[in-house]
Amino acid sequence: MTDAVLLRETIEPGIIRLTFNRPDKLNALSTPMIRALEAEIDAIAADAGVRTVILTGAGERAFVAGADIAEYQGNRTRAFAAYQFESRRVFDKLEALRKPTIAAIRGYALGGGFEIALCCDIIVCAESARLGLPEGLLGLSPGGGGTQRLTRAVGRHAASDIMLAARRITGERAYALGIAAAVVADAELMTTAIERARAVLKVAPLAAAEMKRLIRQGPDSALPVAQAFEQEVLLRLYGTRDGQEGIDAFLAKRDPEFRGE
Ligand code: COA
């Protein structure tokens, strides 16, 4: 382990792992960490060799236990607002990345940690996972999309229970609510996340990018509008090299070779 607040490793070709790395502070999200995350998102967006990203936390105890509360002290309104604007922008950028992202959560994913997970496409939880938006206990409210993304993900009443009663939910509960795609023993967390990443690699990259956009943006539009967008996407994908390759490979009973074209 290095001193870097965000570690980047290539797990295998196409799969990158980013690890929030301040385990002694439960990986609390400091400004340098947010900046490092943005730099990695930009680099990943520009690198055609990277197809999917796993985000996780260092140590046994946390994914990310929220914004670094130490940075909040002293009623420094301008600095506080700057932190909020910056983290919101970077979280939005993570959500908009045109490559599938996988959050692998063990221990605490609170506040900004849960908000980051909600920006990811697939969430895998360990049994130890505890997810929550406890900002109300600090006299504050979430600011990185939590009130909105969680409510859209689980509905008003489940979201209210998590925020208004400051409930920390388990991985099992996250699975029951449909946030987590899987909940596994802690020792199996990374294997499970990597298996998901390998499955993602089999889906054509342009198709994945377009489906991701449809999944994220569609629910904000009226159904006929979202469906029109869906059909436009499909017709566009049909005309791509990979669209034809997928069909040819199926009929020739061979594995497709997708190139993102
Ligand atoms: N910001 C800054 N430091 C944090 C932090 C945060 N969000 N979460 C944990 N830490 C630090 C603690 O201050 C402590 O540091 P220290 O050892 O230098 O004193 C260390 O991480 C370990 O946390 P600690 O509180 O001692 O562990 P615990 O097991 O008693 O409690 C939590 C774990 C997650 C319940 C508790 O740390 C907590 O409530 N954290 C804040 C969660 C939160 O409100 N997040 C939203 C922020 S907007």
Boltz pocket constraint, residues with backbone or C-beta under 6 A from the ligand:
constraints:
  - pocket:
      binder: B
      contacts: [[A, 23], [A, 24], [A, 25], [A, 26], [A, 28], [A, 29], [A, 65], [A, 66], [A, 67], [A, 68], [A, 69], [A, 70], [A, 108], [A, 110], [A, 111], [A, 112], [A, 134], [A, 135], [A, 138]]
      max_distance: 6.0
